[in-house]
Amino acid sequence: MTTFWLTFTDTEASADKRFLGVAIFDMDESQGQLSGPEIVKRSWELGVNPGGEVLVQEVPAIPDEHKNKLITDDALLLTLGSRGRMNPH
């Protein structure tokens, strides 16, 4: 399984409203590397895609309790390895 970290932003919103959240989830890549659109589609299926632009990154293990949901709490994101809103994971 591969863990993906998706950061969602609304580039047309004001700076204080631009960040929409982060979704973290696992996907099986045993049959080959997944494409960006496949990963984003999975975020829609999980109901954790708030829209906007998305940055997809592969990350090391994240505790399961933080997966499959939209996370908007800055403090939690920092504990999970984010470098902050200016420099997402």
DAQUI-V451014 format. One record per residue. N is the residue number from 1. SS is DSSP state (alpha for helix, beta for strand, coil for the rest). PHI is phi in degrees with one decimal (999 if undefined). D_CENTER is the distance of its C-alpha to the mean C-alpha in Angstrom with 1 decimal. Layout:
N & SS & PHI & D_CENTER
N & SS & PHI & D_CENTER
//
This chain:
1 & coil & 999 & 15.8
2 & beta & -114.8 & 12.9
3 & beta & -97.0 & 9.8
4 & beta & -113.3 & 6.6
5 & beta & -117.1 & 3.6
6 & beta & -110.1 & 2.0
7 & beta & -107.2 & 4.2
8 & beta & -107.7 & 6.8
9 & beta & -138.4 & 10.4
10 & coil & -111.5 & 13.9
11 & coil & -68.2 & 16.0
12 & coil & -93.3 & 19.1
13 & coil & -81.7 & 18.8
14 & coil & -63.9 & 20.6
15 & alpha & -53.5 & 19.0
16 & alpha & -77.7 & 18.7
17 & alpha & -116.7 & 16.9
18 & coil & -66.4 & 14.7
19 & beta & -74.7 & 11.4
20 & beta & -105.0 & 10.0
21 & beta & 137.0 & 7.2
22 & beta & -128.5 & 3.9
23 & beta & -120.0 & 3.4
24 & beta & -126.9 & 4.9
25 & beta & -156.7 & 7.8
26 & beta & -100.3 & 10.8
27 & beta & -140.1 & 12.7
28 & coil & -83.8 & 16.3
29 & coil & -111.5 & 17.2
30 & coil & -66.5 & 20.8
31 & coil & -96.1 & 22.1
32 & coil & 131.8 & 20.6
33 & coil & -65.3 & 17.5
34 & coil & -85.7 & 15.2
35 & coil & -86.6 & 14.8
36 & alpha & -54.0 & 12.0
37 & alpha & -60.2 & 13.4
38 & alpha & -64.3 & 13.6
39 & alpha & -68.4 & 10.0
40 & alpha & -64.0 & 9.3
41 & alpha & -58.3 & 12.3
42 & alpha & -64.0 & 11.2
43 & alpha & -64.0 & 8.4
44 & alpha & -66.6 & 11.7
45 & alpha & -60.0 & 13.7
46 & alpha & -80.1 & 11.9
47 & coil & 75.1 & 12.2
48 & coil & -116.4 & 8.7
49 & coil & -106.6 & 8.6
50 & coil & -84.7 & 10.5
51 & coil & 95.6 & 11.5
52 & coil & 80.6 & 12.0
53 & beta & -83.9 & 11.0
54 & beta & -132.4 & 7.7
55 & beta & -111.6 & 7.3
56 & beta & -106.9 & 6.5
57 & beta & -135.7 & 7.6
58 & beta & -87.7 & 9.5
59 & beta & -131.8 & 10.0
60 & coil & -68.0 & 13.1
61 & coil & -50.7 & 13.5
62 & coil & -122.6 & 11.7
63 & coil & -56.0 & 14.1
64 & alpha & -55.2 & 13.9
65 & alpha & -63.0 & 14.4
66 & alpha & -105.1 & 10.9
67 & coil & -97.9 & 9.4
68 & coil & 65.6 & 9.5
69 & coil & -150.9 & 9.2
70 & beta & -87.2 & 7.8
71 & beta & -111.6 & 8.3
72 & coil & -121.9 & 10.3
73 & coil & -77.0 & 12.8
74 & alpha & -59.3 & 13.3
75 & alpha & -61.6 & 15.5
76 & alpha & -63.7 & 13.2
77 & alpha & -61.5 & 10.4
78 & alpha & -64.1 & 13.4
79 & alpha & -68.3 & 14.7
80 & coil & -85.5 & 11.6
81 & coil & 117.0 & 12.1
82 & coil & -67.2 & 10.6
83 & coil & -96.0 & 13.5
84 & coil & 103.0 & 13.3
85 & alpha & -62.9 & 12.6
86 & alpha & -72.1 & 15.0
87 & alpha & -133.4 & 13.5
88 & coil & -58.1 & 9.8
89 & coil & -11.6 & 9.2
//
